Amino acid sequence: MGYIDSHAHLCSKEFNQDILEIITDFSNNEIDRVVLICCNDKDYIKALALAKEFSCFSIAKGIHPEQANEYTEKDLIILDRQLQDGHICLLGEIGLDYHWIKDNKKQQQELFIRQIEMADKYNLPIAVHSRDASEDTYNILKEFHNSKKGVMHCYSGSVEMMERYIKLGYYISLAGVVTFANARLAKEVAVAIPLDRLLYETDCPYLSPVPFRGKRNDPNRIVYTANKIAELKQIDVKKLNEQVKINFQTLLGESDE
């Protein structure tokens, strides 16, 4: 049973020189599926080409909260048209990020809400980015309806907040942080997550797991994150992968036929 990278920025410029080499390594590392996260149209064009050539790829697209001061109505219209084409399986990443910019919270929240409503219109799950904004993120997800729910990507919050998101119907995705020696909270969350609510991801090119910390990440390194989670949960990694596959297919509304 192979690995599923549920969140990878593999179409970003960091991979312009060797993306085909990285993809070639998927078979050696038993990488079955990778979700290509697109935060702009340039990445989306790349993702469409990759998904056409390689069956392992799925595509997500959304307007990131860091773009809250820059996006226009035209951007939302373009996203709406792209969603109509049927190539996007997940709307994201979207959400709130108060870490660097704190004076545009209303703009971020408005953009987040409008995309949640768009996801519900097209019956799509969402990939949620939340940084230093857990309460506002939770309150918006609780208030604004999205029947397909989604996944809390690269989760970095507490066990208590994780439980609240799960009660709303969301999956929790862990990244390479769980392998870091000082990542006490991430390890606690890994242990506490019910298996049927768990996903894992690279968020590449960021957050490379140990022993590659500080270097460019790519989907082939999901193996290290998955193995660490299996160790923390005291289960065989094959059992973990089997359940993650079921969770991933359920998130996207796929069957296992």
C-alpha positions, 0 to 999 in steps of 0.5 A, spaced: 500 500 500 503 506 497 503 513 500 499 519 498 501 526 499 495 530 500 498 537 499 504 538 494 506 545 491 510 541 486 508 546 480 512 552 484 518 554 481 523 550 485 521 544 481 522 547 474 529 544 473 528 537 476 520 535 476 521 529 471 526 526 476 522 527 482 516 524 479 520 518 476 522 516 483 515 516 485 515 508 483 521 507 487 518 510 494 511 507 493 508 514 492 501 512 489 497 519 489 499 527 490 495 533 490 498 538 486 496 545 490 495 551 485 495 558 488 495 561 481 494 560 474 501 559 472 501 553 477 494 551 474 497 550 467 503 546 469 498 542 474 493 540 468 499 538 463 502 533 469 495 530 471 494 529 463 501 525 463 501 522 470 495 518 473 498 519 480 496 527 480 490 530 482 489 538 482 487 543 487 486 550 486 484 556 490 486 563 492 491 563 498 489 568 504 496 571 503 493 574 496 487 577 500 490 584 499 491 583 491 485 579 489 480 581 484 473 580 482 476 577 476 480 572 480 474 569 483 470 569 476 476 565 473 476 560 479 469 559 478 470 558 471 476 553 472 471 549 477 466 548 472 471 544 467 471 538 472 479 538 473 479 540 480 478 535 486 479 540 492 478 547 493 484 550 496 488 552 499 484 557 502 483 560 509 486 565 514 493 567 516 495 572 521 502 571 522 505 576 518 499 581 516 494 582 521 491 589 519 487 585 513 483 580 517 476 582 514 479 581 507 482 575 509 475 572 512 471 575 506 475 571 501 475 565 505 467 565 506 466 566 498 471 560 497 467 556 502 461 558 498 464 556 491 466 550 494 459 548 496 456 550 489 461 545 486 460 540 491 468 540 493 471 539 499 476 544 501 483 545 503 484 549 509 490 554 511 490 556 518 496 560 521 495 564 528 488 564 526 485 558 529 478 561 533 476 565 527 478 559 522 473 555 526 468 560 527 467 561 520 467 553 518 462 552 523 458 558 521 458 557 513 456 551 510 460 546 506 457 539 505 463 536 503 467 539 508 475 538 507 482 538 510 485 542 515 492 542 511 499 542 515 495 542 522 499 546 527 494 547 533 492 543 539 489 537 540 483 540 543 482 545 537 483 538 533 477 535 536 473 541 535 475 541 527 473 533 527 467 534 530 465 539 524 467 533 519 474 535 517 480 531 516 487 533 519 493 533 515 500 532 518 506 534 515 514 533 516 514 537 523 512 531 526 519 528 525 522 534 528 525 533 535 522 539 538 515 538 535 512 536 542 505 539 540 505 535 533 507 529 536 501 529 541 496 531 535 499 525 531 497 520 537 490 523 538 488 523 531 483 518 530 485 514 524 479 515 520 480 522 520 488 522 519 491 524 512 499 526 511 502 531 506 509 534 505 507 541 503 513 541 499 517 545 497 517 546 505 517 543 511 522 537 509 522 532 514 528 529 518 533 527 516 532 532 510 530 538 515 532 545 512 532 542 504 527 542 499 522 538 500 518 533 495 513 528 495 518 522 495 519 524 502 512 523 505 515 516 507 519 519 513 513 523 515 508 517 515 513 512 518 514 517 524 506 518 525 506 510 524 511 510 530 507 515 534 501 511 533 504 504 534 501 501 528 504 498 522 505 503 516 502 499 512 495 499 516 496 507 516 497 507 509 491 503 508 486 507 512 489 514 509 487 511 502 480 510 505 480 517 508 483 520 502 478 517 497 472 519 502 474 526 502 474 526 495 468 522 494 471 517 490 470 509 490 475 504 491 472 500 484 
